[in-house]
Amino acid sequence: QNLYDQPFLDLVFQAQSTHRQHFEANAIQVSTLLSIKTGKCPEDCKYCSQSARYDSKLEAEKRIAVDKVIREAKEAITSGSSRFCMGAAWRNPHERDMPYVLEMVKEVKALGLETCMTLGMLNQSQAERLKDAGLDYYNHNLDTSREYYPNVITTRSFDDRLDTIDYVRQAGMKVCSGGIVGLGENSKDRVGLLHELATMAIHPESVPINMLVPIEGTPLADVEKLDVTEWIRTIAVARIIMPKSYIRLSAGRESLSDSDQALAFMAGANS
């Protein structure tokens, strides 16, 4: 909280100084994200167009063929990505889906890309099979602080999320875990999210700090827009307290001006 409350430019300067101690100053790691199964998710995350509970005008798609995924992965390489992330709108992968998912990991890995997946909750056996197939990263965001979490999601608990991250760690994969700002939370909640991530036994290797993209039809469609400087503060504190993690600009970055994006990179974002 003390870091977060510093004068803005002092905070950004400290974050950039920390960044340069651990990373090449002007290098950015680029990932490409592909939805391999879209919509009809049973969860009630209030920000999400993929939830079956809201009318967000999103067209649901069944899972896509592996060869199409491979074509997309090859395009990602051409565009400069080093990591390919595959996301499915599931509460958790069903056992019948596992052969499909494992084949996809092996095929993408064979192209020389780092692989990442986000499939919802995992059990220990699923985490181990994903690791054996060659999955490098598993993404499972905490979204917000433990205290604010029930205002955003009721269909699974905060501890359910931590359990999945534990299974991923035990299986020997890297963790991609962060959250979303602009959900109507206050600065204490943003600090709470960062504290939760930074007090894990091992910091997540990749920490996405997303800015809410309000989607019509979802309960958070009309939430008051968060000031960009609050997002930058969150990024800067993440950089200082998790100095070796990749801090990732994900959702929300398209709405930023070039100068705001530059500030985010100045504050230590590098992915």
Order of alpha helices (4+ residues) and beta strands (2+ residues): alpha-beta-alpha-beta-alpha-beta-alpha-beta-alpha-beta-beta-alpha-beta-alpha-beta-alpha
